[in-house]
Amino acid sequence: MISKFLSKLKSILFKSAVTSETPLKKEKKAAKSAKTKTKTKAVNSKKNIETLTTLPGVGAKSAKALYEAGFKTTKAVIAADEKDLLAVSGVGINLVKKLKKLK
């Protein structure tokens, strides 16, 4: 009986310490934050892909393939080994030769 009383007392005392934010409000904030992060990543990836198209011989498709393969910057593409570049679908030997001339 005393334990029930104490647990009831604890719940009453610690109720005031709980924030006024409901779980629904917390979910909305989390969802909004996730959307913002997703938009930022999408914008950054588009910019990076556009930057890769500035390399000679790299079009939109090959830039996207390079980006998805992990080459996020032009410096990363130029510094990459020929084997790694040839492993990317859409990248051929002629493109690799053009890129190696930039080194």
DSSP file (Angstrom, degrees, kcal/mol; ACC not computed):
  #  RESIDUE AA STRUCTURE BP1 BP2  ACC     N-H-->O    O-->H-N    N-H-->O    O-->H-N    TCO  KAPPA ALPHA  PHI   PSI    X-CA   Y-CA   Z-CA
    1    1 A M     >        0   0    0      0, 0.0     4,-1.9     0, 0.0     5,-0.1   0.000 360.0 360.0 360.0 -40.7    0.0    0.0    0.0
    2    2 A I  H  >  +     0   0    0      1,-0.2     4,-2.7     2,-0.2     5,-0.2   0.887 360.0  54.6 -66.8 -38.2    2.8    2.4    0.8
    3    3 A S  H  > S+     0   0    0      2,-0.2     4,-2.4     1,-0.2    -1,-0.2   0.881 107.4  50.0 -64.8 -36.9    4.6    1.5   -2.5
    4    4 A K  H  > S+     0   0    0      2,-0.2     4,-2.3     1,-0.2    -1,-0.2   0.918 111.3  49.4 -64.3 -42.5    1.4    2.4   -4.4
    5    5 A F  H  X S+     0   0    0     -4,-1.9     4,-2.5     1,-0.2    -2,-0.2   0.918 111.9  48.1 -62.1 -43.9    1.2    5.7   -2.5
    6    6 A L  H  X S+     0   0    0     -4,-2.7     4,-2.6     2,-0.2    -2,-0.2   0.903 111.3  49.3 -65.8 -41.5    4.9    6.5   -3.2
    7    7 A S  H  X S+     0   0    0     -4,-2.4     4,-2.2     2,-0.2    -1,-0.2   0.891 112.2  48.9 -65.7 -37.5    4.6    5.7   -6.9
    8    8 A K  H  X S+     0   0    0     -4,-2.3     4,-1.9     2,-0.2    -2,-0.2   0.914 111.6  49.9 -65.0 -42.7    1.5    7.9   -7.2
    9    9 A L  H  X S+     0   0    0     -4,-2.5     4,-2.7     1,-0.2    -2,-0.2   0.901 110.0  50.7 -62.8 -42.4    3.4   10.7   -5.4
   10   10 A K  H  X S+     0   0    0     -4,-2.6     4,-2.9     1,-0.2     5,-0.2   0.923 108.9  51.1 -61.3 -44.8    6.3   10.3   -7.7
   11   11 A S  H  X S+     0   0    0     -4,-2.2     4,-0.6     1,-0.2    -1,-0.2   0.878 113.2  45.6 -63.5 -36.2    4.1   10.5  -10.8
   12   12 A I  H  X S+     0   0    0     -4,-1.9     4,-0.6     2,-0.2     3,-0.3   0.922 115.6  45.8 -71.3 -43.8    2.5   13.7   -9.4
   13   13 A L  H >< S+     0   0    0     -4,-2.7     3,-0.5     1,-0.2     4,-0.3   0.900 116.5  43.2 -67.0 -41.5    5.7   15.3   -8.5
   14   14 A F  H 3X S+     0   0    0     -4,-2.9     4,-0.7     1,-0.2    -1,-0.2   0.534  94.6  80.2 -86.1  -5.5    7.6   14.5  -11.7
   15   15 A K  H >< S+     0   0    0     -4,-0.6     3,-0.8    -3,-0.3    -1,-0.2   0.884  91.0  52.8 -65.1 -38.0    4.7   15.5  -13.9
   16   16 A S  T << S+     0   0    0     -4,-0.6    -1,-0.2    -3,-0.5    -2,-0.2   0.751 102.7  58.9 -70.3 -23.7    5.5   19.1  -13.5
   17   17 A A  T 34 S+     0   0    0     -4,-0.3    -1,-0.2    -3,-0.2    -2,-0.2   0.686  86.0  95.9 -78.8 -17.7    9.1   18.5  -14.6
   18   18 A V  S << S-     0   0    0     -3,-0.8    -3,-0.0    -4,-0.7     0, 0.0  -0.470  85.7-106.1 -73.5 143.3    8.0   17.0  -17.9
   19   19 A T        -     0   0    0     -2,-0.1    -1,-0.1     1,-0.1    -2,-0.1  -0.240  19.3-121.9 -67.6 158.8    8.0   19.5  -20.8
   20   20 A S  S    S+     0   0    0     -4,-0.1     2,-0.4     2,-0.1    -1,-0.1   0.504  79.2 112.2 -80.2  -3.5    4.8   20.8  -22.2
   21   21 A E        -     0   0    0      4,-0.1    -2,-0.1     2,-0.0     0, 0.0  -0.558  62.7-140.5 -73.9 127.0    5.6   19.4  -25.6
   22   22 A T     >  -     0   0    0     -2,-0.4     4,-1.9     1,-0.1     3,-0.2  -0.443  23.9-109.7 -81.5 160.8    3.3   16.6  -26.6
   23   23 A P  H  > S+     0   0    0      0, 0.0     4,-2.1     0, 0.0     5,-0.1   0.842 119.4  57.2 -58.7 -32.7    4.6   13.6  -28.5
   24   24 A L  H  > S+     0   0    0      2,-0.2     4,-2.3     1,-0.2     5,-0.2   0.909 105.2  49.7 -65.5 -41.7    2.8   14.8  -31.6
   25   25 A K  H  > S+     0   0    0      1,-0.2     4,-2.3    -3,-0.2    -1,-0.2   0.898 109.9  51.6 -63.3 -39.4    4.6   18.1  -31.5
   26   26 A K  H  X S+     0   0    0     -4,-1.9     4,-2.3     1,-0.2    -2,-0.2   0.904 109.3  50.1 -63.2 -41.4    7.9   16.3  -31.2
   27   27 A E  H  X S+     0   0    0     -4,-2.1     4,-2.6     2,-0.2    -2,-0.2   0.906 109.6  50.8 -63.9 -41.9    7.1   14.1  -34.2
   28   28 A K  H  X S+     0   0    0     -4,-2.3     4,-2.4     1,-0.2    -1,-0.2   0.919 111.0  48.3 -62.8 -42.8    6.2   17.1  -36.3
   29   29 A K  H  X S+     0   0    0     -4,-2.3     4,-2.3     1,-0.2    -1,-0.2   0.912 112.5  48.6 -63.0 -42.2    9.5   18.8  -35.4
   30   30 A A  H  X S+     0   0    0     -4,-2.3     4,-2.2     2,-0.2    -2,-0.2   0.903 111.9  49.0 -64.8 -41.4   11.5   15.7  -36.2
   31   31 A A  H  X S+     0   0    0     -4,-2.6     4,-2.2     2,-0.2    -2,-0.2   0.906 111.4  49.6 -65.4 -41.5    9.7   15.2  -39.5
   32   32 A K  H  X S+     0   0    0     -4,-2.4     4,-2.0     1,-0.2    -2,-0.2   0.907 111.1  49.4 -63.6 -42.1   10.3   18.9  -40.5
   33   33 A S  H  X S+     0   0    0     -4,-2.3     4,-2.1     1,-0.2    -1,-0.2   0.896 110.0  51.0 -64.0 -41.2   14.0   18.6  -39.6
   34   34 A A  H  X S+     0   0    0     -4,-2.2     4,-2.2     1,-0.2    -1,-0.2   0.891 108.8  51.4 -64.9 -39.7   14.3   15.4  -41.7
   35   35 A K  H  X S+     0   0    0     -4,-2.2     4,-2.5     2,-0.2    -1,-0.2   0.905 109.2  50.7 -63.5 -41.5   12.7   17.1  -44.7
   36   36 A T  H  X S+     0   0    0     -4,-2.0     4,-2.3     1,-0.2    -2,-0.2   0.915 111.0  48.1 -63.1 -43.8   15.1   20.0  -44.5
   37   37 A K  H  X S+     0   0    0     -4,-2.1     4,-2.3     2,-0.2    -1,-0.2   0.900 111.4  50.6 -64.5 -40.2   18.1   17.7  -44.3
   38   38 A T  H  X S+     0   0    0     -4,-2.2     4,-2.3     2,-0.2    -2,-0.2   0.915 110.5  48.9 -64.6 -43.2   16.9   15.7  -47.3
   39   39 A K  H  X S+     0   0    0     -4,-2.5     4,-2.5     1,-0.2    -1,-0.2   0.913 110.9  50.7 -62.2 -42.7   16.3   18.8  -49.3
   40   40 A T  H  X S+     0   0    0     -4,-2.3     4,-2.5     1,-0.2    -2,-0.2   0.912 111.0  48.0 -62.9 -43.2   19.8   20.1  -48.5
   41   41 A K  H  X S+     0   0    0     -4,-2.3     4,-2.5     2,-0.2    -1,-0.2   0.898 111.5  50.5 -64.7 -39.5   21.4   16.8  -49.5
   42   42 A A  H  X S+     0   0    0     -4,-2.3     4,-2.0     2,-0.2    -2,-0.2   0.906 112.0  47.0 -65.4 -41.3   19.5   16.8  -52.8
   43   43 A V  H  X S+     0   0    0     -4,-2.5     4,-2.2     2,-0.2    -2,-0.2   0.920 112.9  49.3 -65.7 -43.8   20.6   20.3  -53.6
   44   44 A N  H  X S+     0   0    0     -4,-2.5     4,-2.4     1,-0.2    -2,-0.2   0.899 110.3  50.2 -63.4 -41.0   24.2   19.6  -52.7
   45   45 A S  H  X S+     0   0    0     -4,-2.5     4,-2.5     2,-0.2    -1,-0.2   0.896 109.8  51.1 -66.3 -38.4   24.2   16.4  -54.8
   46   46 A K  H  X S+     0   0    0     -4,-2.0     4,-2.5     2,-0.2    -1,-0.2   0.926 111.2  48.1 -62.2 -43.6   22.8   18.3  -57.8
   47   47 A K  H  X S+     0   0    0     -4,-2.2     4,-2.1     1,-0.2    -2,-0.2   0.909 112.0  49.3 -63.6 -41.6   25.4   21.0  -57.4
   48   48 A N  H  X S+     0   0    0     -4,-2.4     4,-1.9     2,-0.2    -1,-0.2   0.900 110.9  49.5 -65.6 -40.2   28.2   18.4  -57.2
   49   49 A I  H  X S+     0   0    0     -4,-2.5     4,-1.2     1,-0.2    -2,-0.2   0.915 110.8  50.2 -65.3 -41.7   26.9   16.6  -60.3
   50   50 A E  H  < S+     0   0    0     -4,-2.5     4,-0.3     1,-0.2     3,-0.2   0.876 108.7  53.2 -62.4 -36.6   26.8   19.9  -62.2
   51   51 A T  H >< S+     0   0    0     -4,-2.1     3,-1.5     1,-0.2     4,-0.3   0.881 104.1  55.6 -65.6 -38.2   30.3   20.6  -61.1
   52   52 A L  H >< S+     0   0    0     -4,-1.9     3,-1.5     1,-0.3    -1,-0.2   0.796  96.2  65.8 -65.9 -27.1   31.5   17.2  -62.4
   53   53 A T  T 3< S+     0   0    0     -4,-1.2    -1,-0.3     1,-0.3     5,-0.2   0.623  85.3  73.4 -71.1 -10.2   30.1   18.1  -65.9
   54   54 A T  T <  S+     0   0    0     -3,-1.5    -1,-0.3    -4,-0.3    -2,-0.2   0.678  76.5  96.9 -75.4 -15.8   32.7   20.9  -66.1
   55   55 A L  S X  S-     0   0    0     -3,-1.5     3,-1.7    -4,-0.3     2,-0.2  -0.483  93.6 -96.3 -70.2 143.5   35.3   18.2  -66.7
   56   56 A P  T 3  S+     0   0    0      0, 0.0    -1,-0.1     0, 0.0     3,-0.1  -0.407 107.0   9.9 -65.1 130.5   36.1   17.6  -70.4
   57   57 A G  T 3  S+     0   0    0      1,-0.2     2,-0.7    -2,-0.2     5,-0.1   0.384  96.9 120.9  86.0  -4.1   34.2   14.7  -71.8
   58   58 A V    <   -     0   0    0     -3,-1.7    -1,-0.2    -5,-0.2     2,-0.1  -0.842  38.8-179.1-100.0 116.8   31.9   14.3  -68.8
   59   59 A G     >  -     0   0    0     -2,-0.7     4,-2.2    -3,-0.1     5,-0.2  -0.264  46.3 -82.7 -98.4-169.7   28.2   14.7  -69.6
   60   60 A A  H  > S+     0   0    0      2,-0.2     4,-2.1     1,-0.2     5,-0.2   0.901 125.6  47.2 -64.4 -43.1   25.2   14.6  -67.3
   61   61 A K  H  > S+     0   0    0      2,-0.2     4,-2.2     1,-0.2    -1,-0.2   0.935 115.4  43.2 -67.8 -46.3   24.9   10.8  -67.3
   62   62 A S  H  > S+     0   0    0      2,-0.2     4,-2.6     1,-0.2    -1,-0.2   0.854 112.4  54.6 -70.2 -31.9   28.6   10.1  -66.6
   63   63 A A  H  X S+     0   0    0     -4,-2.2     4,-2.4     2,-0.2    -1,-0.2   0.919 109.8  46.9 -64.3 -42.5   28.7   12.8  -64.0
   64   64 A K  H  X S+     0   0    0     -4,-2.1     4,-2.5     2,-0.2    -2,-0.2   0.909 112.5  49.9 -64.9 -41.4   25.8   11.2  -62.2
   65   65 A A  H  X S+     0   0    0     -4,-2.2     4,-1.4     2,-0.2    -2,-0.2   0.905 111.7  48.3 -64.2 -41.4   27.4    7.8  -62.4
   66   66 A L  H  <>S+     0   0    0     -4,-2.6     5,-2.4     2,-0.2     4,-0.4   0.910 111.9  49.7 -64.2 -42.4   30.7    9.2  -61.1
   67   67 A Y  H ><5S+     0   0    0     -4,-2.4     3,-1.3     1,-0.2    -2,-0.2   0.922 111.1  48.2 -63.1 -44.5   28.9   10.9  -58.2
   68   68 A E  H 3<5S+     0   0    0     -4,-2.5    -1,-0.2     1,-0.3    -2,-0.2   0.756 106.1  59.0 -68.5 -23.6   27.0    7.7  -57.3
   69   69 A A  T 3<5S-     0   0    0     -4,-1.4    -1,-0.3    -5,-0.2    -2,-0.2   0.531 128.9 -94.7 -82.7  -5.2   30.3    5.7  -57.4
   70   70 A G  T < 5S+     0   0    0     -3,-1.3     2,-1.2    -4,-0.4    -3,-0.2   0.427  87.0 126.3 111.2  -1.1   31.8    8.0  -54.8
   71   71 A F      < +     0   0    0     -5,-2.4    -1,-0.2     1,-0.2    -2,-0.1  -0.752  26.0 165.5 -91.1  94.2   33.6   10.6  -56.8
   72   72 A K        +     0   0    0     -2,-1.2     2,-0.3    -3,-0.1    -1,-0.2   0.703  56.2  38.6 -87.0 -22.2   32.0   13.8  -55.3
   73   73 A T  S  > S-     0   0    0      1,-0.1     4,-1.5   -22,-0.1     5,-0.1  -0.836  79.2-116.6-127.9 164.3   34.4   16.4  -56.5
   74   74 A T  H  > S+     0   0    0     -2,-0.3     4,-2.5     1,-0.2     5,-0.2   0.866 116.3  56.6 -66.2 -35.4   36.4   17.1  -59.7
   75   75 A K  H  > S+     0   0    0      1,-0.2     4,-2.3     2,-0.2    -1,-0.2   0.886 104.7  52.3 -62.5 -38.3   39.6   16.7  -57.7
   76   76 A A  H  > S+     0   0    0      2,-0.2     4,-0.8     1,-0.2    -1,-0.2   0.881 110.6  47.7 -66.0 -37.7   38.6   13.2  -56.7
   77   77 A V  H >< S+     0   0    0     -4,-1.5     3,-0.6     2,-0.2    -2,-0.2   0.929 113.6  46.6 -67.9 -45.3   37.9   12.3  -60.3
   78   78 A I  H 3< S+     0   0    0     -4,-2.5    -2,-0.2     1,-0.2    -1,-0.2   0.874 115.0  46.6 -66.0 -37.2   41.2   13.6  -61.5
   79   79 A A  H 3< S+     0   0    0     -4,-2.3    -1,-0.2    -5,-0.2    -2,-0.2   0.592  91.7 107.5 -81.4 -10.7   43.2   12.0  -58.7
   80   80 A A  S << S-     0   0    0     -4,-0.8     2,-0.1    -3,-0.6    -3,-0.0  -0.272  75.8-105.8 -71.0 153.8   41.5    8.6  -59.1
   81   81 A D     >  -     0   0    0      1,-0.1     4,-1.9     4,-0.0     5,-0.2  -0.397  26.2-117.3 -72.8 155.3   43.2    5.6  -60.6
   82   82 A E  H  > S+     0   0    0      1,-0.2     4,-2.6     2,-0.2     5,-0.2   0.884 114.5  55.7 -61.1 -38.7   42.3    4.5  -64.1
   83   83 A K  H  > S+     0   0    0      1,-0.2     4,-1.2     2,-0.2    -1,-0.2   0.907 107.2  49.2 -60.9 -42.7   41.0    1.1  -62.8
   84   84 A D  H  4 S+     0   0    0      1,-0.2     4,-0.4     2,-0.2    -1,-0.2   0.895 112.6  47.3 -65.6 -40.0   38.6    2.8  -60.4
   85   85 A L  H >< S+     0   0    0     -4,-1.9     3,-1.2     1,-0.2    -2,-0.2   0.896 109.7  52.7 -68.6 -39.8   37.2    5.1  -63.1
   86   86 A L  H 3< S+     0   0    0     -4,-2.6    -1,-0.2     1,-0.3    -2,-0.2   0.741  99.0  65.4 -68.8 -21.2   36.8    2.3  -65.6
   87   87 A A  T 3< S+     0   0    0     -4,-1.2     2,-0.4    -5,-0.2    -1,-0.3   0.686  83.1  92.3 -72.6 -17.6   34.8    0.4  -63.0
   88   88 A V  S X  S-     0   0    0     -3,-1.2     3,-1.6    -4,-0.4     2,-0.2  -0.638  86.6-117.5 -80.0 130.5   32.1    3.1  -63.2
   89   89 A S  T 3  S+     0   0    0     -2,-0.4     3,-0.1     1,-0.2    -2,-0.1  -0.469  99.5  28.5 -69.0 136.9   29.4    2.3  -65.7
   90   90 A G  T 3  S+     0   0    0      1,-0.2     2,-0.6    -2,-0.2    -1,-0.2   0.375  95.2 107.6  94.2  -3.4   29.2    4.8  -68.5
   91   91 A V    <   -     0   0    0     -3,-1.6    -1,-0.2    -5,-0.2     2,-0.2  -0.939  49.0-174.4-111.4 120.8   32.9    5.7  -68.2
   92   92 A G     >  -     0   0    0     -2,-0.6     4,-1.9    -3,-0.1     5,-0.1  -0.465  41.1 -95.3-107.7-180.0   35.1    4.5  -71.1
   93   93 A I  H  > S+     0   0    0      1,-0.2     4,-2.2     2,-0.2     5,-0.1   0.843 120.5  56.3 -64.5 -35.8   38.8    4.4  -71.9
   94   94 A N  H  > S+     0   0    0      2,-0.2     4,-2.0     1,-0.2    -1,-0.2   0.908 108.1  47.5 -65.5 -40.6   38.5    7.6  -74.0
   95   95 A L  H  > S+     0   0    0      1,-0.2     4,-2.3     2,-0.2    -1,-0.2   0.902 110.5  52.3 -65.3 -40.4   37.1    9.6  -71.1
   96   96 A V  H  X S+     0   0    0     -4,-1.9     4,-2.2     1,-0.2    -2,-0.2   0.898 108.1  51.8 -63.0 -39.9   39.7    8.2  -68.7
   97   97 A K  H  X S+     0   0    0     -4,-2.2     4,-1.2     2,-0.2    -1,-0.2   0.914 109.7  49.3 -62.2 -43.4   42.4    9.4  -71.2
   98   98 A K  H  X S+     0   0    0     -4,-2.0     4,-0.5     1,-0.2     3,-0.2   0.899 112.5  48.1 -62.4 -40.3   40.9   12.9  -71.3
   99   99 A L  H >< S+     0   0    0     -4,-2.3     3,-0.8     1,-0.2     4,-0.4   0.853 107.3  54.9 -70.2 -34.5   40.8   13.0  -67.5
  100  100 A K  H >< S+     0   0    0     -4,-2.2     3,-0.8     1,-0.2    -1,-0.2   0.752  97.6  64.7 -71.7 -23.1   44.4   11.8  -67.1
  101  101 A K  H 3< S+     0   0    0     -4,-1.2    -1,-0.2     1,-0.2    -2,-0.2   0.773  95.1  61.0 -67.5 -24.2   45.6   14.6  -69.3
  102  102 A L  T <<        0   0    0     -3,-0.8    -1,-0.2    -4,-0.5    -2,-0.2   0.707 360.0 360.0 -74.9 -19.7   44.3   17.1  -66.6
  103  103 A K    <         0   0    0     -3,-0.8    -1,-0.2    -4,-0.4    -2,-0.1   0.486 360.0 360.0 -62.6 360.0   46.7   15.6  -64.0
